[in-house]
Amino acid sequence: MASAGRCGVPTWERKARVFLCVLGVVLSVYALHVELSRERNPDYRAVCDFGESVSCSKVFTSRWGRGFGLVQFFVAEDHFLNQPNSILGIVFYTLQLSLGLSVSPRAAMLLVLSSWVSLAGSLYLACILLFVLEDLCLVCVSTYVLNLALMLLNLKRRRGLAGVREKVA
């Protein structure tokens, strides 16, 4: 049986979650930095800009880089609710890290539900990336992979908690 660390969470799972979430926050903060730098200076060239069709700054500053390109249909473009997707990423990865500290069934359910939302958003943005913007954003693709890895981790957590409840019952 795997050793359990703090809060009854297996050590390997806690380490994996911390790694994935910290990496997600770092990528999201970098995406925000690129977007803000590009808004201040249109000639700004990000490290992740390798060419015309491999450009993260092109993606982050597109209409889909804020509110998934959908919020602007309901509120003004400069409205508080129309935040950069990177801000949503920071919130998501922080939530995943925080909820991941709890071993409660409710926290496990919230982890899985928020992961489904992130995967739906990732799929939507991947389609926009490929078919509308016709671009390859390495930061974006990396976050899609992180979101999938977190979903797998969260499903494993939920199944593990369900197994523990069955053994107790």
C-alpha positions in Angstrom: 0.0 0.0 0.0 1.3 3.5 -0.9 2.4 5.6 2.1 0.0 8.3 3.0 1.3 11.8 3.7 -0.4 14.7 5.2 -4.2 14.6 5.2 -4.2 11.0 4.3 -3.3 11.7 0.7 -0.7 9.3 -0.8 2.7 11.0 -1.0 3.1 10.3 -4.8 -0.3 11.9 -5.5 0.4 14.9 -3.4 3.7 15.4 -5.2 2.2 14.9 -8.6 -0.6 17.4 -7.8 1.8 20.0 -6.5 4.0 19.6 -9.6 1.1 19.8 -12.1 -0.6 22.7 -10.3 2.5 24.7 -9.8 3.5 24.2 -13.4 0.0 25.2 -14.4 0.2 28.4 -12.4 3.7 29.2 -13.8 2.4 28.7 -17.4 -0.7 30.8 -16.7 1.4 33.6 -15.1 3.7 33.5 -18.2 0.7 33.7 -20.5 -0.6 36.7 -18.6 2.9 38.3 -18.8 3.0 37.8 -22.6 -0.5 39.2 -23.1 0.2 42.3 -21.0 3.6 42.9 -22.5 2.1 42.6 -26.0 -0.6 45.0 -25.1 2.0 47.6 -23.9 4.3 46.9 -26.8 2.9 45.4 -30.1 6.5 44.6 -31.1 7.1 42.4 -28.0 8.3 39.0 -29.0 7.7 36.2 -26.5 10.0 33.3 -25.9 7.2 31.0 -27.2 6.9 32.8 -30.5 8.8 30.7 -33.0 7.2 31.9 -36.2 4.0 33.1 -37.9 2.1 29.9 -37.2 3.8 29.0 -33.9 3.0 32.0 -31.8 1.6 32.1 -28.3 1.4 35.9 -28.2 -0.8 35.8 -31.3 -3.2 33.4 -29.4 -3.1 35.2 -26.1 -4.0 38.6 -27.6 -6.7 37.2 -29.9 -10.4 37.6 -29.0 -10.3 34.0 -27.7 -7.6 34.9 -25.2 -10.1 36.6 -23.0 -13.2 34.9 -21.6 -12.8 32.1 -24.1 -14.0 34.5 -26.7 -17.5 34.1 -25.4 -17.9 36.5 -22.5 -17.7 39.5 -24.8 -21.1 38.5 -26.3 -22.7 39.2 -22.9 -20.6 42.1 -21.5 -18.5 44.8 -22.9 -15.0 43.9 -24.1 -13.4 45.8 -21.2 -15.8 44.6 -18.6 -14.5 43.1 -15.4 -15.9 39.6 -16.2 -14.0 39.5 -19.5 -10.8 38.3 -17.9 -7.8 36.8 -19.7 -8.0 33.0 -19.9 -4.7 32.9 -18.0 -6.4 34.4 -14.9 -8.9 31.6 -15.1 -6.0 29.2 -15.3 -4.4 30.6 -12.2 -7.7 30.3 -10.3 -8.3 26.7 -11.7 -4.8 25.4 -10.7 -5.0 27.1 -7.3 -8.4 25.5 -6.7 -7.1 22.1 -7.8 -4.2 22.4 -5.4 -6.4 23.6 -2.5 -9.1 21.0 -3.0 -6.5 18.3 -3.5 -5.4 18.7 0.1 -8.7 17.3 1.3 -9.7 13.6 1.1 -13.4 14.2 1.5 -15.7 12.8 -1.1 -17.2 16.3 -1.8 -13.7 17.7 -2.6 -13.0 14.7 -4.9 -16.3 15.4 -6.7 -15.5 19.1 -7.1 -12.0 18.2 -8.4 -13.5 15.9 -11.0 -16.2 18.4 -12.0 -13.8 21.3 -12.3 -11.5 19.0 -14.4 -14.4 18.2 -16.7 -15.0 21.9 -17.2 -11.3 22.5 -17.8 -11.2 19.6 -20.4 -14.2 21.0 -22.2 -12.5 24.4 -22.3 -9.3 22.9 -23.5 -11.1 21.0 -26.3 -12.9 24.2 -27.3 -9.7 26.3 -27.3 -7.7 23.6 -29.1 -10.3 23.6 -31.9 -10.1 27.5 -32.0 -6.3 27.2 -32.0 -6.1 24.7 -34.9 -9.1 25.6 -37.1 -9.7 29.3 -36.6 -6.3 30.8 -35.6 -4.4 28.1 -37.5 -1.6 28.4 -34.9 0.4 26.2 -32.6 0.7 27.6 -29.1 3.1 25.5 -27.0 2.0 27.1 -23.8 -1.6 26.3 -24.6 -0.9 22.7 -25.6 1.1 22.3 -22.4 -1.9 23.4 -20.3 -4.2 21.0 -22.2 -1.9 18.2 -21.3 -1.7 19.4 -17.6 -5.5 19.5 -17.5 -5.8 15.9 -18.8 -3.2 14.8 -16.3 -5.1 16.4 -13.5 -8.3 14.8 -14.6 -6.7 11.4 -14.5 -5.3 12.1 -11.1 -8.7 13.3 -9.9 -10.5 10.3 -11.2 -8.0 8.0 -9.5 -8.6 9.9 -6.2 -12.4 9.6 -6.6 -12.2 5.9 -7.4 -9.8 5.4 -4.4 -12.2 7.1 -2.0 -15.1 5.1 -3.3 -13.1 1.9 -2.8 -12.3 2.9 0.8 -16.0 3.6 1.5 -16.9 0.1 0.1 -14.3 -1.5 2.4 -15.6 0.3 5.4 -19.3 -0.5 4.6 
